[in-house]
């Protein structure tokens, strides 16, 4: 599962075994800043990071207008 996270949560997620920076679907060598893939072996954490992602993206939307 891939999540759009703020910098703090980004660093937290990358400490998870197997987590990595997301890559573009058609350009696997291009990293997507702020997008973190958390593998299914840690699916018990997806709910926690989903909430963090929703909070972060909501703040981005509010900052645009």
C-alpha positions in Angstrom: 0.0 0.0 0.0 1.4 3.4 -0.9 0.7 6.5 1.2 1.2 10.3 0.6 2.8 11.4 3.9 4.3 14.5 5.5 8.1 14.6 6.2 7.8 13.4 9.8 5.5 10.4 8.9 7.7 9.7 5.8 10.7 9.2 8.0 8.7 7.1 10.5 7.4 4.8 7.7 10.8 4.3 6.1 11.9 2.7 9.4 9.5 -0.2 8.7 11.2 -3.2 7.3 10.7 -3.4 3.6 9.2 0.1 3.3 10.5 2.3 0.5 9.9 5.4 -1.4 7.2 4.9 -4.1 8.1 4.9 -7.8 6.1 5.9 -10.9 4.1 3.2 -12.5 5.7 3.6 -15.9 9.1 4.9 -14.8 10.2 2.6 -12.0 13.5 4.4 -11.7 11.8 7.7 -10.8 11.0 8.1 -7.1 7.8 9.9 -6.0 8.7 12.3 -3.2 6.4 12.0 -0.2 4.9 8.7 -1.3 5.9 5.6 0.8 5.1 2.0 0.0 4.5 -0.1 3.1 4.5 -3.8 2.2 1.7 -6.2 2.9 3.7 -7.9 5.6 3.0 -4.8 7.7 -0.7 -4.4 6.7 -1.6 -4.0 10.4 0.0 -0.5 10.1 -2.0 0.6 7.0 -4.9 2.0 9.0 -2.5 4.2 11.1 -0.7 5.5 8.0 -4.0 5.9 6.1 -5.2 8.4 8.8 -1.9 10.2 8.7 -2.2 10.4 4.9 -5.7 11.7 5.0 -4.7 14.4 7.6 -1.7 15.5 5.5 -3.6 15.6 2.2 -6.4 17.5 3.8 -4.0 20.2 5.0 -2.5 20.4 1.5 -6.0 21.0 0.0 -6.7 23.7 2.7 -3.5 25.5 1.9 -4.4 25.9 -1.8 -7.5 27.9 -1.3 
